[in-house]
Amino acid sequence: MLSGLALWALALLVNLDGAVQTVRRGTAAAGALDATHDALVVATATGGLSLLALGMSLRVVVGWLDLPAPDLRRAGRVWLPLAAATVLRALRPAGGALFPALEGLLGGAGDVLWAGAVLWYLPTLRGLWAPGTARPGGGPHGEADPPLARFVRLAYAWLGAAAVLAAAEALLRAAGSDGPAAAVADAGRHALLFGFLGGLTAGLSGRLPAAFLDVGGRGRRAARGAYAVAFWALAVATTLRVAAPLGGDGRAPALVVAGLAGALGLASLLVAQLLVARAAWATPPPAAPRPRS
């Protein structure tokens, strides 16, 4: 999580520098960053937020799986190659501005390192998809929540898909197919942003209010229907959004349907949170303890 915060802070600093340069030089669109600054911000922010999400979600998954110490140590070591891959991806546009051949080398190395680190990490969580992990009452410590588990499983599936797409992008660029590589890169970014980050954020934000407001099972039962609608709508939205860059002539319809499904999913998530809040308002406050005589 610390490396993720550092990368996020770096993205903000690069964005600030780009804004200063924009004010000094002037651009065609007010507030628009140049391509190099924009690529740096996207790469560092995406990688940093992904590392933050991995760190936070690992705490949730560890409670469900009761990971043995060797697997937990293996999962904890993945931050270094992922952070290095993010730095390589961020340096790609700057390296290309200095030496064109360096752009492909940095980008390819970053993609391969990222894909290898994720695909090395995911097997440590092999129990995440086991039937006994997500059931009422949970796993060994009773911490699993089946509806939330659907969001977490889908998010990690998208993380794996983003890794495969990153490896495919590296292979296409090495073969000189820059057009298909750009489409695959776009799909990979959306798999990471919408699929992994979006799925985790939506799942946790739909469940944490019940814990914050101390309504537990009552809040979860009240929001169950809206939470389920949010999951399926966001699953459709992310699938179409990732597939759109690869869809050719079907890109525009896919984007339209993805936008509608995403709006439905976010609205359902808001309804779920409001239902949890309503359950909290209807819960009588705990009785004050009687003074001892």
C-alpha positions in Angstrom: 0.0 0.0 0.0 2.9 2.4 0.7 4.3 1.9 -2.8 0.8 2.5 -4.2 0.5 5.8 -2.2 3.9 6.9 -3.4 3.0 6.2 -7.1 -0.3 8.0 -6.7 1.5 11.0 -5.1 3.9 10.9 -8.1 1.0 11.0 -10.5 -0.4 14.1 -8.7 3.0 15.8 -8.9 3.3 15.0 -12.6 -0.2 16.4 -13.1 0.7 19.6 -11.3 3.9 20.0 -13.4 1.8 19.4 -16.6 -0.7 22.0 -15.5 2.1 24.5 -14.8 3.6 23.9 -18.2 0.2 24.3 -19.8 -0.2 27.7 -18.2 3.2 28.8 -19.3 3.0 27.6 -22.9 -0.7 27.6 -23.6 -2.5 24.7 -25.4 -5.3 24.3 -27.9 -7.7 23.3 -25.1 -7.7 25.0 -21.7 -6.3 22.7 -19.0 -5.2 20.0 -21.5 -1.9 18.3 -20.7 0.6 17.4 -23.3 0.8 13.7 -24.4 3.9 12.9 -22.3 2.5 14.3 -19.0 -0.9 12.7 -19.7 0.7 9.2 -20.3 2.8 9.6 -17.1 -0.3 10.5 -15.0 -2.3 7.6 -16.4 0.4 5.0 -15.9 1.4 6.0 -12.4 -2.1 6.6 -11.1 -3.4 3.3 -12.5 -0.5 1.3 -11.1 -0.6 3.1 -7.8 -4.3 2.7 -7.3 -4.0 -1.0 -8.3 -1.3 -1.6 -5.7 -3.5 0.1 -3.1 -6.5 -2.0 -4.0 -4.3 -5.2 -3.9 -3.1 -4.3 -0.4 -6.6 -3.6 1.0 -8.3 -6.5 -0.7 -5.6 -8.9 0.5 -6.7 -8.2 4.1 -10.3 -9.2 3.1 -9.2 -12.3 1.3 -6.8 -13.5 4.0 -9.7 -13.6 6.4 -11.7 -15.8 4.1 -9.0 -18.2 3.1 -6.9 -18.4 6.2 -3.8 -18.3 4.0 -0.8 -20.2 5.4 2.3 -18.2 6.2 4.3 -19.2 3.0 1.4 -18.1 0.7 1.0 -14.9 2.6 4.7 -14.1 2.3 4.5 -14.9 -1.4 1.6 -12.5 -1.8 3.3 -9.8 0.1 6.4 -9.9 -2.1 4.5 -9.1 -5.3 4.5 -5.4 -4.6 8.1 -4.9 -5.8 7.7 -6.3 -9.4 4.4 -4.6 -9.8 5.8 -1.2 -8.6 8.8 -1.7 -11.0 6.5 -2.5 -13.9 4.5 0.6 -13.2 7.6 2.7 -13.2 8.8 1.2 -16.5 5.3 1.8 -18.1 5.4 5.4 -16.8 8.9 6.0 -18.3 7.9 4.7 -21.7 6.6 8.1 -23.2 9.6 10.0 -21.7 12.0 7.4 -23.0 10.4 7.5 -26.5 10.8 11.3 -26.6 14.5 10.9 -26.1 15.2 7.7 -28.0 12.3 6.1 -30.1 13.7 2.6 -29.7 13.6 3.0 -25.9 9.8 3.5 -25.9 9.1 0.0 -27.1 11.7 -1.6 -24.8 10.4 0.1 -21.7 6.8 -0.5 -22.5 7.4 -4.2 -23.4 9.5 -4.8 -20.3 6.8 -3.1 -18.1 4.0 -5.2 -19.6 5.8 -8.5 -19.3 6.9 -7.8 -15.7 3.3 -6.7 -14.8 1.8 -9.8 -16.4 4.3 -12.1 -14.8 3.9 -10.6 -11.3 0.1 -10.9 -11.4 0.0 -14.4 -12.8 2.6 -15.4 -10.2 0.5 -13.8 -7.4 -3.0 -15.2 -8.3 -2.2 -18.9 -7.6 -1.6 -18.0 -3.9 -5.3 -17.1 -3.7 -6.4 -20.4 -5.3 -8.9 -21.0 -2.5 -10.8 -17.8 -3.4 -12.9 -19.7 -6.0 -13.5 -22.8 -3.8 -17.2 -23.4 -3.0 -16.7 -23.5 0.7 -15.1 -20.1 0.8 -18.3 -18.1 0.0 -21.2 -19.5 2.0 -23.3 -18.1 4.8 -21.1 -18.3 7.9 -18.0 -18.1 5.9 -14.8 -20.1 5.9 -12.6 -21.2 8.8 -13.2 -17.9 10.7 -16.8 -17.2 9.5 -15.8 -14.0 7.7 -17.1 -14.8 4.2 -20.0 -12.8 2.7 -21.3 -14.6 -0.4 -22.6 -11.4 -2.2 -19.4 -9.5 -1.5 -17.4 -12.6 -2.6 -19.0 -12.3 -6.1 -17.6 -8.8 -6.4 -14.2 -9.8 -5.1 -14.0 -12.9 -7.4 -15.0 -10.9 -10.4 -12.5 -8.2 -9.6 -9.6 -10.7 -9.3 -10.7 -12.4 -12.6 -10.4 -9.0 -14.3 -7.0 -8.5 -12.8 -5.9 -11.8 -14.4 -7.5 -10.8 -17.7 -5.6 -7.4 -17.6 -2.4 -9.4 -17.1 -3.1 -11.6 -20.1 -3.9 -8.5 -22.2 -0.7 -6.8 -21.1 1.3 -9.9 -22.2 -0.6 -9.9 -25.5 0.2 -6.2 -26.0 3.9 -6.8 -25.5 3.9 -9.7 -28.1 2.0 -7.6 -30.6 4.4 -4.6 -30.2 7.4 -7.0 -30.6 5.8 -8.2 -33.8 5.4 -4.7 -35.1 1.5 -4.8 -35.0 1.1 -1.3 -33.4 -2.6 -0.9 -34.4 -3.9 -4.1 -32.7 -1.5 -3.5 -29.8 -3.0 -0.1 -29.1 -6.5 -1.7 -29.1 -5.3 -4.4 -26.7 -3.7 -1.8 -24.5 -6.9 0.1 -24.3 -8.8 -3.1 -23.4 -6.2 -3.9 -20.7 -6.4 -0.5 -19.1 -10.2 -0.8 -18.8 -10.0 -4.3 -17.4 -7.8 -2.9 -14.7 -9.7 0.3 -14.1 -13.3 -0.7 -14.5 -13.0 -4.5 -13.8 -10.5 -4.7 -11.0 -10.6 -1.3 -9.3 -14.2 -0.6 -10.1 -15.4 -4.1 -9.0 -13.6 -4.0 -5.7 -14.7 -0.4 -5.0 -18.3 -1.1 -5.8 -18.3 -4.3 -3.8 -16.7 -2.9 -0.7 -18.7 0.4 -0.8 -21.9 -1.6 -0.9 -20.9 -3.6 2.2 -18.9 -1.3 4.5 -21.8 1.0 5.4 -23.5 -1.9 7.2 -20.4 -2.4 9.3 -19.9 1.3 9.9 -23.5 1.8 11.0 -23.4 -1.4 13.1 -26.5 -2.9 11.6 -24.8 -6.1 10.4 -27.1 -8.8 8.9 -30.2 -6.5 9.1 -28.5 -4.0 6.7 -27.3 -6.7 4.4 -30.7 -8.3 4.1 -32.4 -4.9 3.4 -30.0 -4.1 0.6 -29.7 -7.6 -0.9 -31.8 -7.1 -4.0 -30.2 -3.7 -4.9 -26.8 -5.1 -4.3 -27.4 -8.1 -6.6 -28.7 -5.7 -9.4 -25.6 -3.6 -8.9 -23.3 -6.7 -9.4 -24.9 -8.0 -12.6 -25.3 -4.5 -14.1 -21.6 -3.7 -13.4 -20.5 -7.1 -14.6 -22.2 -6.4 -18.0 -20.9 -2.8 -18.1 -17.3 -3.8 -17.5 -17.4 -6.8 -19.9 -18.7 -4.5 -22.7 -16.3 -1.7 -21.9 -13.3 -4.0 -22.0 -14.5 -5.7 -25.2 -15.3 -2.4 -27.0 -11.8 -1.6 -28.2 -11.6 -5.0 -29.7 -15.0 -5.0 -31.3 -14.3 -3.1 -34.5 -17.6 -1.8 -35.9 -19.4 -2.9 -32.8 -17.5 -0.5 -30.6 -20.1 2.3 -30.5 -23.1 0.1 -29.6 -21.0 -1.7 -27.0 -20.0 1.6 -25.4 -23.7 2.8 -25.3 -24.9 -0.4 -23.6 -21.9 -0.3 -21.2 -22.8 3.2 -20.2 -26.4 2.4 -19.6 -25.5 -0.8 -17.6 -22.9 1.1 -15.6 -25.4 3.9 -14.7 -27.9 1.2 -13.6 -25.3 -0.5 -11.5 -24.1 2.7 -9.8 -27.8 3.8 -9.1 -28.5 0.3 -7.6 -25.4 0.6 -5.4 -26.6 4.0 -4.2 -30.0 2.5 -3.4 -28.3 -0.3 -1.5 -26.5 2.2 0.6 -29.7 4.2 1.3 -31.5 1.0 2.4 -28.6 0.2 4.8 -28.9 3.7 6.2 -32.7 3.3 6.5 -32.2 0.1 8.4 -29.8 1.9 10.7 -32.3 4.7 11.4 -35.0 2.1 12.2 -32.7 0.4 14.7 -33.4 1.5 18.3 -30.3 2.8 20.2 -28.8 0.3 22.7 -30.1 0.6 26.2 -27.8 2.5 28.6 -26.1 0.2 31.1 -27.7 0.2 34.6 -25.6 1.7 37.3 -24.2 -0.7 39.8 -25.6 -0.5 43.3 
